[in-house]
Amino acid sequence: MSRADVSRIAGLHALADDAPAWPRDVRGQVSAALEGEASVIQLRLKHMPDREALALARWARARCHEAGALLIVNDRFDLADLADADGVHLGQDDVAPEELPAAVRARCLVGWSTHTLEQVEAAALRPVDYIGFGPVFGTASKDSPWSARGVEGLARAVERARCPVIAIGGIDAARAGSLRAAGAAGLAVIGALAGADDPPAAARALREAFEAGS
């Protein structure tokens, strides 16, 4: 598979999370987000065996490509490679971007989580296609040692970044427009979709609010 155009990383990223607390499983989360026209699905699989995770990733890849969306696998470049995903998103404690196998780096987009301006600046020196930045607002969807950075912090990160910036952390439709105004290329959400009563409607509201921001 050829490498996806990095411009397609823009828009709504739906993190499909296998934590048992969510009312819908990962397949349900992926399907609902795609129905709501998410641009990117990020798989966050931390609670299932590798064989099951690979089968799910391959299923998600097929669904995403049918819908014209990208599939990113979080943390696990091996699963991303085996599932023929469009990319891998790495955290600060994961394998460093420059240590990825050359074949994976040549085919997959590489994202990197950042939480400080120093990390944003460091990303400019790494083989990274886009960065996540946050938490912009406080979040209860995942444990984080980092305090909320705010919209002003996001704007400073965008100024210093040399690649697209995806905002994450405590985002809802009421806040989405401010992220676009701060220069973010996209927004990534977990709880706003995984915990929503009507996830497709929630996805559409997030996407429309972000697109309307200026």
One Martini backbone bead per residue (centre of mass of N, CA, C, O) as a GRO file, in nm:
protein
  214
    1MET     BB    1   0.096   0.035   0.022
    2SER     BB    2   0.067   0.354   0.000
    3ARG     BB    3   0.129   0.654   0.114
    4ALA     BB    4  -0.025   0.880   0.285
    5ASP     BB    5  -0.146   1.183   0.289
    6VAL     BB    6  -0.096   1.413   0.541
    7SER     BB    7  -0.355   1.590   0.491
    8ARG     BB    8  -0.553   1.353   0.601
    9ILE     BB    9  -0.508   1.419   0.919
   10ALA     BB   10  -0.728   1.597   0.916
   11GLY     BB   11  -0.961   1.648   1.168
   12LEU     BB   12  -1.137   1.379   1.292
   13HIS     BB   13  -1.038   1.193   1.578
   14ALA     BB   14  -1.112   0.857   1.665
   15LEU     BB   15  -1.088   0.692   1.967
   16ALA     BB   16  -1.062   0.346   1.991
   17ASP     BB   17  -1.145   0.187   2.298
   18ASP     BB   18  -1.086  -0.115   2.509
   19ALA     BB   19  -1.215  -0.025   2.748
   20PRO     BB   20  -1.469  -0.151   2.965
   21ALA     BB   21  -1.631   0.125   3.032
   22TRP     BB   22  -1.758   0.124   2.769
   23PRO     BB   23  -2.064   0.065   2.602
   24ARG     BB   24  -1.874   0.012   2.354
   25ASP     BB   25  -1.705  -0.141   2.141
   26VAL     BB   26  -1.476  -0.100   1.901
   27ARG     BB   27  -1.659  -0.159   1.661
   28GLY     BB   28  -1.878   0.041   1.747
   29GLN     BB   29  -1.699   0.293   1.748
   30VAL     BB   30  -1.607   0.286   1.455
   31SER     BB   31  -1.881   0.283   1.313
   32ALA     BB   32  -1.988   0.549   1.437
   33ALA     BB   33  -1.760   0.739   1.342
   34LEU     BB   34  -1.800   0.685   1.036
   35GLU     BB   35  -2.092   0.780   1.027
   36GLY     BB   36  -1.977   1.074   1.133
   37GLU     BB   37  -1.715   1.139   0.953
   38ALA     BB   38  -1.445   1.054   1.023
   39SER     BB   39  -1.107   1.080   0.922
   40VAL     BB   40  -0.995   0.924   1.187
   41ILE     BB   41  -0.870   0.620   1.323
   42GLN     BB   42  -0.781   0.531   1.658
   43LEU     BB   43  -0.618   0.264   1.801
   44ARG     BB   44  -0.673   0.160   2.155
   45LEU     BB   45  -0.492  -0.133   2.256
   46LYS     BB   46  -0.469  -0.266   2.609
   47HIS     BB   47  -0.685  -0.542   2.665
   48MET     BB   48  -0.579  -0.739   2.433
   49PRO     BB   49  -0.481  -0.973   2.251
   50ASP     BB   50  -0.290  -0.982   1.973
   51ARG     BB   51  -0.470  -1.152   1.787
   52GLU     BB   52  -0.724  -0.976   1.831
   53ALA     BB   53  -0.599  -0.703   1.752
   54LEU     BB   54  -0.531  -0.775   1.459
   55ALA     BB   55  -0.815  -0.845   1.361
   56LEU     BB   56  -0.931  -0.567   1.427
   57ALA     BB   57  -0.740  -0.394   1.255
   58ARG     BB   58  -0.819  -0.522   0.983
   59TRP     BB   59  -1.113  -0.447   0.999
   60ALA     BB   60  -1.072  -0.137   1.031
   61ARG     BB   61  -0.924  -0.091   0.770
   62ALA     BB   62  -1.155  -0.169   0.582
   63ARG     BB   63  -1.364   0.034   0.688
   64CYS     BB   64  -1.203   0.294   0.640
   65HIS     BB   65  -1.161   0.260   0.329
   66GLU     BB   66  -1.461   0.259   0.258
   67ALA     BB   67  -1.491   0.563   0.401
   68GLY     BB   68  -1.215   0.740   0.357
   69ALA     BB   69  -1.030   0.663   0.595
   70LEU     BB   70  -0.802   0.651   0.849
   71LEU     BB   71  -0.557   0.426   1.001
   72ILE     BB   72  -0.451   0.424   1.343
   73VAL     BB   73  -0.197   0.296   1.554
   74ASN     BB   74  -0.137   0.278   1.882
   75ASP     BB   75   0.211   0.219   1.982
   76ARG     BB   76   0.193  -0.026   1.749
   77PHE     BB   77   0.388  -0.098   1.481
   78ASP     BB   78   0.330  -0.399   1.432
   79LEU     BB   79   0.024  -0.377   1.392
   80ALA     BB   80   0.029  -0.169   1.168
   81ASP     BB   81   0.184  -0.345   0.968
   82LEU     BB   82   0.004  -0.608   0.964
   83ALA     BB   83  -0.267  -0.426   0.898
   84ASP     BB   84  -0.209  -0.194   0.693
   85ALA     BB   85  -0.185   0.074   0.802
   86ASP     BB   86  -0.142   0.428   0.780
   87GLY     BB   87  -0.045   0.430   1.093
   88VAL     BB   88   0.145   0.562   1.380
   89HIS     BB   89   0.112   0.627   1.734
   90LEU     BB   90   0.333   0.791   1.957
   91GLY     BB   91   0.477   0.799   2.256
   92GLN     BB   92   0.721   0.901   2.472
   93ASP     BB   93   0.756   0.573   2.569
   94ASP     BB   94   0.803   0.475   2.303
   95VAL     BB   95   0.918   0.412   2.026
   96ALA     BB   96   1.116   0.576   1.842
   97PRO     BB   97   1.082   0.704   1.534
   98GLU     BB   98   1.390   0.631   1.438
   99GLU     BB   99   1.340   0.306   1.524
  100LEU     BB  100   1.190   0.234   1.300
  101PRO     BB  101   1.141   0.056   1.052
  102ALA     BB  102   1.194   0.144   0.734
  103ALA     BB  103   0.934   0.019   0.609
  104VAL     BB  104   0.738   0.160   0.801
  105ARG     BB  105   0.825   0.455   0.751
  106ALA     BB  106   0.766   0.446   0.438
  107ARG     BB  107   0.441   0.375   0.477
  108CYS     BB  108   0.396   0.528   0.748
  109LEU     BB  109   0.257   0.730   0.943
  110VAL     BB  110   0.384   0.961   1.203
  111GLY     BB  111   0.302   0.998   1.536
  112TRP     BB  112   0.331   1.240   1.823
  113SER     BB  113   0.330   1.294   2.153
  114THR     BB  114   0.261   1.610   2.316
  115HIS     BB  115   0.302   1.853   2.621
  116THR     BB  116   0.532   2.047   2.528
  117LEU     BB  117   0.732   2.277   2.379
  118GLU     BB  118   0.986   2.102   2.381
  119GLN     BB  119   0.855   1.861   2.232
  120VAL     BB  120   0.776   2.014   1.980
  121GLU     BB  121   1.065   2.095   1.898
  122ALA     BB  122   1.177   1.802   1.886
  123ALA     BB  123   0.994   1.702   1.648
  124ALA     BB  124   1.156   1.859   1.421
  125LEU     BB  125   1.403   1.627   1.459
  126ARG     BB  126   1.198   1.415   1.368
  127PRO     BB  127   1.031   1.139   1.203
  128VAL     BB  128   0.752   1.336   1.170
  129ASP     BB  129   0.418   1.417   1.052
  130TYR     BB  130   0.274   1.446   1.339
  131ILE     BB  131   0.105   1.599   1.622
  132GLY     BB  132   0.018   1.575   1.949
  133PHE     BB  133  -0.169   1.800   2.177
  134GLY     BB  134  -0.159   1.771   2.541
  135PRO     BB  135  -0.388   1.873   2.734
  136VAL     BB  136  -0.603   2.125   2.672
  137PHE     BB  137  -0.799   1.989   2.857
  138GLY     BB  138  -0.956   1.835   3.080
  139THR     BB  139  -0.936   1.472   3.158
  140ALA     BB  140  -1.106   1.133   3.208
  141SER     BB  141  -1.018   0.913   2.980
  142LYS     BB  142  -0.712   0.954   3.085
  143ASP     BB  143  -0.418   0.923   3.215
  144SER     BB  144  -0.241   1.227   3.337
  145PRO     BB  145   0.045   1.431   3.429
  146TRP     BB  146  -0.090   1.661   3.270
  147SER     BB  147  -0.185   1.966   3.234
  148ALA     BB  148  -0.368   2.200   3.116
  149ARG     BB  149  -0.295   2.413   2.826
  150GLY     BB  150  -0.483   2.534   2.645
  151VAL     BB  151  -0.532   2.741   2.378
  152GLU     BB  152  -0.270   2.901   2.407
  153GLY     BB  153  -0.083   2.654   2.413
  154LEU     BB  154  -0.164   2.553   2.135
  155ALA     BB  155  -0.078   2.803   1.972
  156ARG     BB  156   0.223   2.777   2.047
  157ALA     BB  157   0.262   2.498   1.924
  158VAL     BB  158   0.192   2.575   1.633
  159GLU     BB  159   0.421   2.785   1.597
  160ARG     BB  160   0.659   2.556   1.655
  161ALA     BB  161   0.567   2.378   1.448
  162ARG     BB  162   0.645   2.151   1.142
  163CYS     BB  163   0.352   2.031   1.173
  164PRO     BB  164   0.078   1.892   1.230
  165VAL     BB  165  -0.185   1.961   1.476
  166ILE     BB  166  -0.336   1.762   1.734
  167ALA     BB  167  -0.590   1.789   1.943
  168ILE     BB  168  -0.614   1.701   2.303
  169GLY     BB  169  -0.840   1.708   2.561
  170GLY     BB  170  -1.157   1.774   2.662
  171ILE     BB  171  -1.334   1.758   2.402
  172ASP     BB  172  -1.595   1.950   2.254
  173ALA     BB  173  -1.817   2.120   2.061
  174ALA     BB  174  -1.782   2.396   2.218
  175ARG     BB  175  -1.444   2.382   2.166
  176ALA     BB  176  -1.361   2.321   1.866
  177GLY     BB  177  -1.336   2.605   1.730
  178SER     BB  178  -1.087   2.706   1.899
  179LEU     BB  179  -0.881   2.511   1.766
  180ARG     BB  180  -0.889   2.622   1.481
  181ALA     BB  181  -0.811   2.915   1.563
  182ALA     BB  182  -0.522   2.804   1.680
  183GLY     BB  183  -0.428   2.590   1.426
  184ALA     BB  184  -0.545   2.326   1.415
  185ALA     BB  185  -0.589   2.036   1.211
  186GLY     BB  186  -0.714   1.883   1.467
  187LEU     BB  187  -0.912   1.633   1.654
  188ALA     BB  188  -0.911   1.434   1.959
  189VAL     BB  189  -1.130   1.164   2.077
  190ILE     BB  190  -1.311   0.978   2.324
  191GLY     BB  191  -1.559   1.037   2.524
  192ALA     BB  192  -1.736   1.208   2.319
  193LEU     BB  193  -1.800   0.917   2.182
  194ALA     BB  194  -1.785   0.658   2.365
  195GLY     BB  195  -2.006   0.815   2.577
  196ALA     BB  196  -2.227   0.853   2.383
  197ASP     BB  197  -2.556   0.817   2.290
  198ASP     BB  198  -2.481   0.953   1.986
  199PRO     BB  199  -2.207   0.919   1.808
  200PRO     BB  200  -2.266   1.026   1.519
  201ALA     BB  201  -2.374   1.301   1.616
  202ALA     BB  202  -2.119   1.381   1.774
  203ALA     BB  203  -1.928   1.377   1.533
  204ARG     BB  204  -2.070   1.590   1.363
  205ALA     BB  205  -2.054   1.819   1.572
  206LEU     BB  206  -1.749   1.833   1.590
  207ARG     BB  207  -1.682   1.875   1.293
  208GLU     BB  208  -1.856   2.132   1.244
  209ALA     BB  209  -1.727   2.308   1.467
  210PHE     BB  210  -1.442   2.299   1.358
  211GLU     BB  211  -1.498   2.403   1.065
  212ALA     BB  212  -1.626   2.684   1.185
  213GLY     BB  213  -1.373   2.773   1.280
  214SER     BB  214  -1.159   3.105   1.321
   0.00000   0.00000   0.00000
